[in-house]
Amino acid sequence: MNRGEYLSKLIEEKNYTVMSLSKESGVPYTTIRSMIERNLNNASIDNVIKICRVLGVSVESLNKPEDFPDIVKENPAKYNDSPKLDLPIFGNIAAGALSTVEGVTKSTVEYMSIPRKILGKHSYCKDLFVMRVNGDSMNKIIPDGSFVIAKQIDCDEVKDDDIVIFSHDGDFSMKRVRIIEEDQVLIFSPDSTNRKFRDIEIPYDTQNDLKIYAKVIWYSVILD
């Protein structure tokens, strides 16, 4: 069990939800979600102390080894002084209805060579990966079949109007996110010529499994 899973288990055992823990500890909801999803990596010690105080556990009890490093961390972009960057390709992502992401394992990861110049300020970022779009719910911006380059982010780094890759109840999608603080909801919106696609509204205190993995920073478009 990794640290994020252990924290989630503690929250449940102590009869809290992420929302109620946020209110009592003073740590923002999105920050706690990020701590769980990122296994406490880069979590501030101040926030960890606040959470541990509410849960009645020691800080040391959360300092457990990570048993299950994720596929993205095990296959980072390959860095050197080359003008090109080799980015791991992690299957297809649905720009349509939520769907199960195409399976990729450590042994089957392929890489795409990308010129650093097209990545601008992200040209030396270590948390980039590639996915191919499957669906037309974002086709006003990103056509079906396009490749996207995404940067791993924590929940508390998400900004209003970002295009993000996320999962909900174990299914994956790519949408533009809107953060409605006054209503305590996240709205994942399509940007499509197809009117059948609808917003996905997820309350902050939802019991469903919501994870935000990455922000889209670049995409390809073939004009002809």
N, C-alpha and C positions, 0 to 999 in steps of 0.2 A: 504494500500500500504506500503510495507516495504522499508527500506532505499536503497537497491539495485535497486528495481523497480523505486523508486523515482529518483535516480541518472540517470538511463537509460532514464527515461522520460525527465529529464532536458537536457541531451545530445542531444536528438532528437529535443526538443523544441528550443534549441539554435543553431540548424542546424549544429551540429557536428556529426561525427562518432567517434567510439572509437579510430580509428587510427589517425584522425585529432586532436582529443583532446590530444592524447599522444604526438604528434609532438609539439603542441603549449604549453603544460604544462610541458613537460619534464618528465612526469611520464610514465614508460614503458607500452606498450600496454597490456602485460600479467598481469601487476599489476592492471590496471583499470578493465580488465575483471574479475579478482579475486575479486576486491572490489564490483563489481556488483553482482557476483554470491554468495558471502559470506555476502552480506548485510552490507558491511563496517566493519564487525567484524575483529578486529586485524589490521585494516588499520592504517598506520602511520599518525600522525597528519600533518606531513610535506607534505605528498602526498595529503591529504584532502585539505589542504590550497591551494596548487598549483592548484588543479582542481577547487576549488570554485572560485579562483581568475580569471581563464579563463572563467568560466561560469557566473561570475558576481553575485554570490549568497554568502550568509554568511555560515560559517561553521555550525552554529546553525541550519540552515534550513535543513541540512542533518541529523541532530540528531533526527530522528523520530523513534517511537517504531516499532518493528517488528511485523506485524500482522499475518504472516504466517510462523511460525517455521516449518522447514522441518522434514520429518519423521525420518531421521537419527538422528537429534538432539533431537527429542522427545523420542527416544528409544536408548540411549547410551548403551555401554557395561556395564554389571553389575559388579561392582568392590567390592572386599573384599580381605581378606588375604588368600583365598583359593588357592591351587595350580592350580585350573582351573578357566577359564574365560568364562562367558556366553556372547556370541556375537549375536546380532540381525541378523536374516536371511532376506534379502531383495529380495526374488524371484530369477528369472533367468536372466542372462545377455547373450546377443548374442555374441558368438565368430564366427561370420559369417557375413552375410549381416546385415545392420542396422535393428533393429526391436524394437517394443514397449516393454519396460520392463514390466514384470509381475506385476500387481498391488498389492501393499501392503498398508494397512492402519494401523494406530496406534493400533487399536483393534485386528488386525489379526497377528501382528508380533510374530514370533516364535524365540526361541533362541537355539544356539548350544554351547555345553560345550567343550571348547578347553583347553588342558594343557598349562599353561603359558610357560613351557620350550621350546616348539616348536616355540614360537614367538620371541625368542631371545631378541634383544634390544627393540622390540615392546611389550614386555609382560605386560607392565603397561600403554600402550597407551590408551587414552580415545576415540579415533575416529575410531575404527575398526568396520567392519561389514562383513557379509558373503553373498556371492551370489553363485549360481550354474551355471556352464557354459553350454550353449545350442548352439552347433555348433562346427565346426571343423576348423575354420580359424586360430586357434592358436595351432593346435594339435601336432606340433613338440615339443611343450613345455608343454602345458596344454590340456589334452585330453577332448573331449566332455563328459559332465556329472561330471566333477571334481568340487569340491568346491574350491572357492578362498576366501582368506581373504584380504580385501582391507582397506587402510588407507585414510581417507579424507584428501585432500590437496587443496591448493589454486593454481591457474594457474601459479603464479610466482615461485612455488615450483617444477614444473614439470621439470624433467631432460631428456636430450636426452637418448633414449633407454629404458625409463620406460615403463612398461605395465600398461595402464591406462583404467579406465572405464569412458566413455564420452558419451555425446549426441550431435547429430547434427540434426538440424531441428526437435527436439522433439523425435528423435529415438535414441536408446541406443546401444552401442557396446563396445567390449574390444579389444584393439589392442596395438601394440608397437608404441610409438610415436618417430618421428624424428623431430628435430627442425632445420630448414634450415634458418639461419639468413640472409644469403646473398640474398636469394630469398623471404624472408618474408613469409614463408609458414610453416605450420605444416603438416607432412605426417604421417598418421596412417596406419601402415603396418601389414599385416597378417604374420604368420609364420606357414605355413601349407603344408601338403603333397598334398593338393588339389590345383591345379594350377588355378582354376577358380577365386580364390579370388585376388582382386587387391588393390593397395594402395588407400587410401582416402586422397586427397590433399586439404587442406583448407587454403587459403590465410589469412594473419593476418588481412587484412581489409575486410574480407568477411562480407556480410550482413546476412548470415545465422546464425542460433542460435547454437553456439558451446559452450558447457560447459564441463569442465573436473572436475569430481567429486572425483576421488580417484585413488590411485596407488596400484597395486596388490603387496602384500608383501609375500604371501604364497599361495600354492595350493596343493591339494591332488592328488595323482596318485595311482590307483589300478593296480597292475601288472598282476593279474590273477583273 
